[in-house]
Amino acid sequence: MKIIRKVSQMQKIALKYFQDGDEAGLVPTMGALHEGHVSLIDKSVRNDDITIVSIFVNPTQFGLNEDYLKYPRPFEKDVAICKKNHVDYIFAPSVNEMFPAAHKTFIEVKQMQDVLCGSFRKGHFRGVATVVAKLFNITFAERAYFGMKDFQQLKIIERMAKDLNFRTKIVPCPVVREKSGLALSSRNSYLSQKEKNDAVQISKILKEAKKNFSKNNVSAVLKDAIKKLNKISGSKIDYAEILDANTLSRADKASRNFIFAVAVWVGKTRLIDNVVL
């Protein structure tokens, strides 16, 4: 396994594999790897000739007063996890390498970027879309693997890849959870044990909503879930919405697939989760 720091070097390596007919799989991450990331890596290792894991805490997707500076960066631990799971290359560029001072170009996915997390994190998905597009161009990836925990991110990347004719195929991967049901996240490390116990209620409420859901009782299911989310100790809801899973627009009876997505603060930690209905 090799660690690559320079964009030009990663492009040169990736282009050589591409020209030789080998297929690269990309797992984009911000580090602080956990079993959810490992599940993505495992899929790439099984599907692709080479696996590239990017580790880059992207400053352009963090807003004012967000946790960019304190975001966990256990790089040596991440390297050990990648090596253990047969990753071929870690691409770990500096901020200046990815976003030099002269950088002026950003990508926006209109409408889809403005709902859910986009309503609370202005510019977040502009930063996400831009860095992922850059990673696609740098790695020549045949496939890129994204977890469904951040469902909005997944749908925005799918739309961007389609609209801009990227050859990279987006592979959605199921949410990975702790035994308790809590969705795995790098930000779970911020939670105290009590907060973690409280946060488990989020997935339980979503699971119950899925069980009780039908097209004819959207508002009732949503109202009941919000009432229960508000009862979680120390919680504050940013959003709890049932949307069309394909467009992220307001769900109606013409919708064929639904997503129930939530963002809930437990103490000082913002957690997202969702369930496909």
N, C-alpha and C positions, 0 to 999 in steps of 0.2 A: 504494500500500500504506500502511495506517495502523497505528500501534502504539497499542494500547488498554491502559490500566493499571487502570481501574476496573471492577469487576464490574457496577455499575449501567449504565455506558456501553456495555459489551459486550452486555448483555442488551437494552438499548434498540435497538441497531443490529441485533442478530440477530432480535429480534421483528419489526422493520419488514420485513426480508427475508422472514421466515416468513409474515407477513400478506399480502405481495405475491405469495406463491406460489413464491418462490425457495427452492432447496434448498441448505443449507450443509453442507460437509464439514469435519470436525474432525480435525486431526492432533495428538494430545496428545504433548508432548515435555518433557524437562527441559533442552532446549538442547544445546549442543555438537553441533550438527547434522552429520551425515555422509551418505554416499550412501544408506544405508538409510533415513534420514528423507526424503531427496529422492525416493526411490521411492514413499513413502507420499503425499507432497505431489503428485507427478505424477498418481497415481491420482485424488486428489480434484479436481485441476484439470480432469482429463478428464471426471469424472463429475458434478461439482456446479457450481451457479451461482456460489457463492463458496467460497473456501477459507480456513479459520481455522487457524492454527498457534498452539497454546498453548506458551509457554515458561515453565516454573515448576519450580524445584527444590523438590520437596515435602518439607518437613522431617518430616512425619508418617509417611513410609515408610522413614526411616533409623533404625536402632537405635543404641544406645549404642556408642561407639567405631567407628562406621562413617564413611564418607568425606563426610558432608554438607558440612562446611566447606571441604574441598579439592576437591569435585566441580567439574569445569571449567565456567566460565561465560563463554565468549567471545561476549558478546551482540552486539557490532558485527558480528562475522563471521557470526553466525546471521542477523542482519537482512539482510546482503548476500546470503546464500544464499536466503532467503525471497523477497527482491525479484527476484532473478535467475530464480526458478522460479514467478513469477506468483502468489504468495500475496496475498490481498486484505487480510487482517487478521492481525497478531500480537497475541495476548492475553498480556500479560506482567505479571501482577499481583504485588504485594508479598506477603510472607508474612502481614502483618497484614490485608491486603485479603481473602485467601482463608481465613485462620484467625485471626480476631480473638480477643482474650483470652477472650471469653465463649463461644467455640465448644465445644459439649459433645456433638455428635452424630457417630457414626462408623458405618460399614457393615462388616459381616463376612460372608464367604461360608464357612459352616462346612464342615469336612472338606477341601474343596479348598484352603483357605488354610493347612492344617496340614502338608502334605507338601512334598517337594522343598525349594525355597528357604524355604518357611514354617517348616520344621523348624529352620533355622539363623538366620532373620531374624524373630524374634518381633514381631508387629505390623505387619510390612512390608505385607502385602496388605490389612490393615485401612486403612492409609494410602492405598494405591493405589486401592482400591474407593471410598473416600470422596471423594478428589479427582477421580476420573473422573466420579462421579455429579454432583458439583458442576459440572464442566465441561459435562456434558450439559445440565444445567438452565440454565446461563449462556448457552450458544451455540445452543440449539434445533437442534442438528445433526441432519440427516437421516441422515448416515452418519459413522462414526468409524473411523479406519484404525489398525490395530495390527499390528506385525510379529510373525512367528511365532518369532523368536529367543527371546523370553520367552514360551514356550508356556503356562506356568502362568498368567501374567498374562492372556494372551488368553482362556483358558478361564474364569478367574474373572470377567473383565469380561463375557463372553458370558452366564454364569450370572446375574450380578447384573442385567444388562439385561433378561433374560427374567423373572426372579423379581419385579423391581420394575416391570415393564411400561413400561420406557422405550421411547419411539418410535424412538430412535436405533438404526440398524442397524449391527452390528459387522462390519467388513470385514477378514478375515484377509489378511495379505500375506506373501509368501515371505521367508525369510531372505536378506539380501543379504551377500555375502562378498567379501573381497579376492581377488585373483587366486590367492593362495596357498591359499585355502579358509577362512582365518580369518574367523569371523563378525564383521561390523562392530559396534563398540560404542564408546560415548564413553569407556569405561574403557580401551580399547586404547592411549590416549595415555599411560597410566601405564607401559606395557611398554618395557623397553629393546629394542634390536634383537635381542640374543640371546634374550631372553624371548619376543619375537614369533616368532622362528624356532622356538622350542620349542613355543609355543602352537599352531602350525599342525598339530601332531600330533593335536590334539583332533578336528578335523573329519575328518582322515584315518581315525582309529579309528572314528568314528561311521559314516563312509561304508562302511568294511569290514564293520561290524556289520550294516548294512542289507543288504549283499550276501549275507551268510551267514545271515540270520535266517529262521526259520520258527516257527510256533506250537509246534512240538515240541522246539525247542532253545533256549528262552528263557534258561534258567539257564546253558547252555554259552556262548552268545554273550555274556551279561553277564559271566561269569567271565573270559573271554578279553579283553574290552574293559577291564575293571578292571585286569587284569595289565599291559596295555599303557599305560594311563593312568598307572599308578604308575611306569613307567619314564621318563616325561617329566622332564627335568632340572628340579629345584626345584619339583616339583608336589606338591600335597596335594589329595585328593579330598574334597569335602564330600558329594557324592552322585553315584551313577551308577545309574539305575533305569529299568527297562522297565515302563511302566504302561499302563493302558487310556487311550487318547487322548481319549476322550469324558468320562470321569468322574475321571481322575487317581487312580483306585483301583488296587489290585494287579491286574496283568494275569492272566487265566486263559484257558482254552481257549474260553470263551464270548465273549471279547473279539473284536471285529471289526477294530478299529483299535488300533495300538500306537504309543507314543511312547517313544523312548530319550532321556532327558534327563540332562545332566551339569552339575555345577558343580565347577570345578577351579581351585585356586589355582596360578598360575604366578608364582613369586616372591611379591610382596606384592599381586598383582592377582587378583581373583576373576572368573573368566570362566564364562559359561553358554553352552550350545549344546544342540542337539537334532536328532534326525532322526526323521521319521515312518516307521515300519516297515510 
